[in-house]
Amino acid sequence: MRNIKIVTIILFITSILAGCSDIRDALSGIDDQAHKAAIAISQEALEAKSINIEYGNESFTIDELFTTILRDTLWEYEKNDKLQIFTIKGTWKDGLFEENKFSDEMKQDLRMNGKVTIKLEIENGQINTESTKVMMKLKDNTIVEEFGEVAHKMLYEAFTIN
């Protein structure tokens, strides 16, 4: 009987310690995301988000572009030497990727589960069009993946539609 109590106590302590490791890993991930979000609202990032874009007869900022064409927008920002990099994540919104002619059923699914990730590079106050990457996933399936000038045009067209 005494051995059963000791084994039970050891198993209990082991499970607590294992749980602490999982909690520590989870908290570390939360801390990383919080740090990225804090950097994305730094003065330098805010200035980069306010860069003006001229497209067709429209004039808008980087911030206006992505908060208009995406829902639930999350910004990540990093800087390497003269290169500023934004990773913008959000949920699909009507108007984006219209050229794909999604069915009504697919649009409904995209509104809830269409995850869009955009990588945008800025160098010397100018958007580096060729390095732009746009990807949309729906339940781990890549639905849209575009790069460079094509990606820019898709984003800008979505803005002018909205």
N, C-alpha and C positions, 0 to 999 in steps of 0.2 A: 504494500500500500504506500509506503514511504517513497519507493522508487517511482510510482505513478505520479505522485505530487511533484517530485523533483523534475521529472520529464515534462510534465505539464507546465511548470514554471519556466523551464528552459525554452520550451516551444513558444510560450507566451512572450518572453523577452526577445526571442529571435524574430518573431513576427513584428513586434514593435520596432525593432531596429531596422528591419527590412522596409517597413512603412516609412520610417524617417528618411531613408535614402530616396525613396520615391517622392516624398514630399519635398525634399531638398532639391531634387532634379526639377520638379514642377515649378518651385519657387524661382529657381535659377532661370528657367525659360520665361517666366512672367517678368522677372527683372530685366532680362535682355530686351523683351518687347517694350517694356516701359521706357528703357533707355533709348531705344530707336525712336519711339514716339516723342520723347522729350527733345531729342536732337532735331526731329522734323518740325518742331515749332520754334527752333532757335531763330535768332534774328537773321542769320545768314541764310537759313532755309526759307524763311518768310520772304526775304528779298528775291531769292531765286523763284519762288512760287509766283511772284508778282511780275515776272518777265512778260512783256506784252507780245502777243501773237497776232499777226495780220493774215487773214485768210479770206479770200473773196472780198466781199464788202463788209466783213466782220472784223472786229478788234476785241480781243479778250486776253485774259491772263492764263497762265498755266493752272492756277488754282481754280479759276472759273471753269476752265475746260473740264477738268476731272470731277469737280463737284457737280457739274451739270450732267455729264454723261454716265456717271456711276452712282449707285446707292451705297451707303455704308462705307464711305471712303476712308482708307487707312493709309497714311503716308509714312514711308521710311526714307531717311536721308543719310547720305554719307558723302564725305569729301576726301578725294585723293589728289594732292597737289592742286592743280588748276581745274580738275574735273569734279563736278558736282553730280551725284547720282541720286535720282528719285526712284523708288519702287512704290508704285501706287497700286493698292489692292482694293477691290470693291466687288459689289454684286451687280450683275447685268441689269440694265435699264432699257426700256423700249427705245428704239432709235439706234442703238449701237449694233453694228454689224448688220444693218438692214439689207445689205446686198445678198445676205445668205438666205433670205426669204424663209424664215423659220415658220413652222406650222403654229397654229394657235395653242395646241397642246404643248409643243416644245417651248413656246414663249412663256407659258405658265410655269413650266418646270425651271426655265432659266431665271425667272423673277425670284424664285426661292433658292435655287441651287447653282446658278451660273456664276462662277467665281472668275473674275477678271484680274489679271496681273499685268502691269505695264512698267517697263523699265525705260527711263528717260535720262539721258546724259546731257549735261550743260557744260560748255567750255567757254570761258571768257564771255559769259553773259548770253551766249547763243546756244540754242538747242542743236545738238548733233543729230540730225535727222537719220543718218545712216545707222546709228547704233540703237535706235528705238526698237523695242521688242514688245509685242502685244500678244497675250495668250488668254484664252477663255477655256475653262474646264467645266464640265458638267458631270458630277459623280465620277471623278477620276478619269474621264475621257476628255481628251483635248478636242474641242469643237472648232476653235479658231486659233491660228498661230501665224502671225505676220511680222515682218521685219522692215526696217528702213522706211523709205518714202511711201510705200504702200500702207504701212501701219499708220504713219502720220495722216495720210489722206483719210483713212477710215475714221480716225479719231476726230479730225476736224469736220468731216462731213456729218458725223453724229452730233457734234455741237451745233452746227448750223441748222440741223433738222429740229433740234429741241428749241 
